[in-house]
Each structure stands twice: as structure tokens, then as C-alpha cells.
Amino acid sequence: MNEDEARKILGDCVQADNSLHTRSDDGLCMSWESDIPCHTICLNDCFTIEQVEAIAWWMRNKKV
């Protein structure tokens, strides 16, 4: 996994500040900001293994 692959998989979930956010009609499905000390992500949806791998790569390698 590299940044290009992760960006392709995560699409518009990647924000300009490198945070990850997405919304659905039911509310927030993914929310992550790397400046939170415990580096946790809120996930409230079904994700593929490729999406989970891209999310994990992003959390390890990108900073907000």
C-alpha cells in the first residue's frame, strides 16, 4: 500500500488537511483526525478489507 493506492481506495473521504471523514444519510460513518492523542478512528459502516487496509495505512503514515 502507498499513498496513491490509499487515495484511490478512500476517494473523497480524504480531506484537504489529510483527515478522513465521510457522511451518509444516517450520519457520520468515518471520522479520523491524526492530532487526537490516542489515534483512534470512529467507524460506523461496513468496509471492505481493502478499505480497512487503506484506512490503517493512512492512519500510520499521514498527519493532519
C-alpha positions as CSV (number, residue, x, y, z in Angstrom):
1,M,0.0,0.0,0.0
2,N,1.2,3.5,-0.8
3,E,-0.4,7.0,-0.7
4,D,-1.7,6.8,-4.3
5,E,-3.4,3.4,-3.7
6,A,-4.9,4.6,-0.4
7,R,-6.2,7.8,-2.0
8,K,-7.8,5.8,-4.8
9,I,-9.5,3.4,-2.4
10,L,-10.6,6.1,0.1
11,G,-11.7,8.6,-2.5
12,D,-13.4,11.7,-1.2
13,C,-13.0,10.5,2.4
14,V,-9.6,12.1,2.3
15,Q,-9.9,15.8,3.2
16,A,-7.6,18.6,2.3
17,D,-6.0,18.5,5.8
18,N,-5.4,14.7,5.4
19,S,-8.1,13.8,7.9
20,L,-10.6,11.1,7.0
21,H,-14.3,12.0,7.1
22,T,-17.4,10.7,5.3
23,R,-21.1,11.1,5.9
24,S,-24.2,9.1,4.9
25,D,-27.8,9.9,5.3
26,D,-27.7,8.1,8.6
27,G,-24.8,10.2,10.0
28,L,-21.1,10.1,10.2
29,C,-19.6,6.8,9.0
30,M,-15.9,7.6,9.3
31,S,-14.1,10.2,11.3
32,W,-10.3,10.5,12.0
33,E,-8.0,13.4,12.8
34,S,-4.4,12.5,13.5
35,D,-4.0,15.1,16.2
36,I,-6.1,13.1,18.6
37,P,-3.5,11.7,21.1
38,C,-4.8,8.1,21.0
39,H,-5.0,8.0,17.2
40,T,-8.4,6.3,17.1
41,I,-10.9,6.3,14.3
42,C,-14.7,6.2,14.5
43,L,-16.2,3.8,12.0
44,N,-19.9,3.3,11.7
45,D,-20.4,1.4,8.4
46,C,-19.3,-1.8,6.6
47,F,-15.9,-1.6,5.0
48,T,-14.0,-3.9,2.6
49,I,-10.6,-5.4,3.6
50,E,-9.1,-3.0,1.0
51,Q,-10.7,-0.1,2.7
52,V,-9.6,-1.2,6.1
53,E,-6.0,-1.6,4.8
54,A,-6.1,1.8,3.2
55,I,-7.5,3.4,6.4
56,A,-4.8,1.7,8.5
57,W,-2.1,2.9,6.1
58,W,-3.4,6.4,6.2
59,M,-3.5,6.5,10.0
60,R,0.1,5.2,10.2
61,N,1.5,7.5,7.6
62,K,-0.4,10.7,7.3
63,K,-0.6,13.7,9.7
64,V,-3.2,16.4,9.9
